[in-house]
Amino acid sequence: MKQIFASLLIAACAFPASAIPTFDEVRKDFRPSDTQILSREGEVLQRLRQDASVRRGQWVPLADVSPALRQA
């Protein structure tokens, strides 16, 4: 019984570590939940929700995030 438990514990610890995606993989596979309609000049005219079940905004550089939010 102890051997089965030990082998299951080792397997449980080994598999999740390899399943965690890298930051670059997450960013590459990211799809926002809305589509932007742009003017000829590139200005946003409207945003249309493509997936109403989730809300995923655009990536924002850390430099653009408020220092108060980063410390929270």
C-alpha positions in Angstrom: 0.0 0.0 0.0 2.8 2.4 0.9 4.6 1.7 -2.5 1.4 2.5 -4.4 0.9 5.7 -2.5 4.6 6.7 -3.0 4.4 6.0 -6.7 1.2 8.0 -7.1 2.7 10.9 -5.1 5.8 10.9 -7.3 3.7 10.8 -10.5 1.4 13.6 -9.2 4.4 15.8 -8.5 6.2 15.1 -11.8 3.4 15.6 -14.3 2.0 19.1 -13.3 5.5 20.6 -13.4 5.9 19.8 -17.1 2.3 20.9 -17.9 2.8 24.5 -16.9 3.1 26.7 -20.0 5.8 29.4 -20.3 5.0 33.1 -20.4 5.8 33.2 -24.1 3.4 30.3 -24.8 0.6 31.9 -22.9 1.1 35.3 -24.6 1.3 33.6 -28.1 -1.9 31.7 -27.6 -3.9 34.6 -26.1 -7.1 35.7 -27.9 -9.0 38.7 -26.7 -12.8 38.3 -26.2 -13.6 41.3 -28.3 -12.8 42.6 -31.8 -11.9 46.2 -32.5 -13.5 48.0 -35.5 -11.0 50.6 -36.7 -11.3 53.7 -38.9 -9.0 54.3 -41.9 -6.8 56.3 -39.6 -6.5 53.4 -37.1 -8.7 54.9 -34.4 -11.0 52.5 -32.5 -14.6 53.1 -33.6 -16.3 50.2 -31.8 -15.6 47.0 -29.9 -17.6 43.9 -30.6 -17.7 41.0 -28.0 -16.9 37.7 -29.8 -17.1 35.5 -26.7 -19.8 36.6 -24.1 -18.8 33.8 -21.6 -15.4 35.5 -20.7 -13.8 38.9 -20.6 -10.2 39.0 -21.8 -8.7 42.4 -22.5 -5.6 43.4 -24.3 -2.1 42.8 -22.8 -0.8 45.9 -21.1 3.0 46.6 -20.6 3.9 46.6 -16.9 5.2 50.2 -17.3 1.6 51.3 -18.1 0.2 49.7 -15.0 -0.3 52.1 -12.0 2.3 51.7 -9.3 -0.5 51.5 -6.7 -2.0 48.5 -8.5 1.4 46.8 -8.7 1.9 47.2 -4.9 -1.6 46.0 -4.0 
